[in-house]
Amino acid sequence: MPNSKTNIKAYTRQELRDTIAALGEPAYRADQIHRWLFSDRVTDFEKMKNINASLREALSRRYVIPSCSFENEAIEERSVSAPETSKFLVGLHDDEMVETVLIPSPDRQTVCVSSQIGCPLRCTFCATGYMGFTRNLLASEIVEQVLLVNERLGDRSPDTHVTNMVFMGMGEPMLNLNNVFDAIETLTNQSYNFSLSRKRITISTVGLIPQIGELARSGLSIKLAISLHAADQEKRTSLIPVAKEHTLEDLRHALHEYADMVKEPVTLVYMLIEGVNDADQDAINLIRFAQGFLCKINLIDYNCIVNVKFNPVKAEKRDRFIHTLVNAGVHVTVRKSQGASIDAACGQLALQKKNKTASRPY
């Protein structure tokens, strides 16, 4: 018989306060319960010792406390180019799965989290887009991705922990802003056992303009990265279909306003794809787009995915592209692809798992 109890972690912090108030309890009880769930990470209401017995009993009757977990199929430490890069399949509260990636470097431990199961935007270069869209992640499921990786780091070395977080995994975080914001509030709570600085959190988006404005007005002052990939409207729309509604001209205006409000540079992520966006004119278009507002360009290699006929650029072509940008005085960083040997393009591992499950005989 299906469990009729509700997942208490499905509530945002405000929804939890409203729920506890409806049970006749003061608001601070909700904050205590939230701390037990996400700071102490208990899985049994009876362990919430500062909650009165009658409330614990009422909660036990109505709710369950599920947990996300690493799947056995998680792939770790198999990248030739970056031996410590680890990619995980994370089982969610309803047994769906998303991908989470740990990207270490000498001065930081960055966890790349998913915000949706699949993605509705269907960008042509992205494996996640080929999965279709199932649902938004709960705030708790976003939080637990970070906490799981942090625990794994602690198991490896007691002094090692997650220092940075990027919403750059499966899904478009701007289409799940309420849960993204709530997750950030939890993960940056300085009184919890684990917390991050907001200055070390980045949201990556294909450039949904109304939501960029909402993020600017939120007061979170976190970093923003834009998956640009082309500074020509026709080319960008061919790569990112939703760019037809969010034009480059409007996007540039929104980013100018964001940088002015937040006082932080916007990162323009540009993935070089052979024969698509790697010409001299593409570099010139990118330079023009980046002028006039606080930004930096992050060039990355394309990670090949199954059934998509794109290829990464050759080293000589990439160097020519970089040279053009640098000569124009643009701030450029170059990020080598980390994890091609572990299918690290977003969605590949989950897509493989989904395909295996779909084809399994019963």
Stockholm file with secondary structure:
# STOCKHOLM 1.0

chainA/1-362         MPNSKTNIKAYTRQELRDTIAALGEPAYRADQIHRWLFSDRVTDFEKMKNINASLREALSRRYVIPSCSFENEAIEERSVSAPETSKFLVGLHDDEMVETVLIPSPDRQTVCVSSQIGCPLRCTFCATGYMGFTRNLLASEIVEQVLLVNERLGDRSPDTHVTNMVFMGMGEPMLNLNNVFDAIETLTNQSYNFSLSRKRITISTVGLIPQIGELARSGLSIKLAISLHAADQEKRTSLIPVAKEHTLEDLRHALHEYADMVKEPVTLVYMLIEGVNDADQDAINLIRFAQGFLCKINLIDYNCIVNVKFNPVKAEKRDRFIHTLVNAGVHVTVRKSQGASIDAACGQLALQKKNKTASRPY
#=GR chainA/1-362 SS CCCCSEEGGGSCHHHHHHHHHHTTCCHHHHHHHHHHHHTSCCSCGGGCTTSCHHHHHHHHHHEECCCCEECTTCEESCCSSSTTCEEEEEECTTSCEEEEEEEEETTEEEEEECCEEECSSCCTTCTGGGGCEEEECCHHHHHHHHHHHHHHHHHHCTTCCCCEEEECSSSCGGGGHHHHHHHHHHHTCTTSSSCCCGGGEEEEESCCHHHHHHHHHTSCCCEEEEECCCSSHHHHHHHCGGGGTSCHHHHHHHHHHHHHHHCSCEEEEEEEBTTTSCSHHHHHHHHHHHTTSSEEEEEEECCCCTTCCCCBCCHHHHHHHHHHHHHTTCCEEEECCCCGGGTCSTTHHHHHHHHHHHHCCC
#=GC SS_cons         CCCCSEEGGGSCHHHHHHHHHHTTCCHHHHHHHHHHHHTSCCSCGGGCTTSCHHHHHHHHHHEECCCCEECTTCEESCCSSSTTCEEEEEECTTSCEEEEEEEEETTEEEEEECCEEECSSCCTTCTGGGGCEEEECCHHHHHHHHHHHHHHHHHHCTTCCCCEEEECSSSCGGGGHHHHHHHHHHHTCTTSSSCCCGGGEEEEESCCHHHHHHHHHTSCCCEEEEECCCSSHHHHHHHCGGGGTSCHHHHHHHHHHHHHHHCSCEEEEEEEBTTTSCSHHHHHHHHHHHTTSSEEEEEEECCCCTTCCCCBCCHHHHHHHHHHHHHTTCCEEEECCCCGGGTCSTTHHHHHHHHHHHHCCC
//
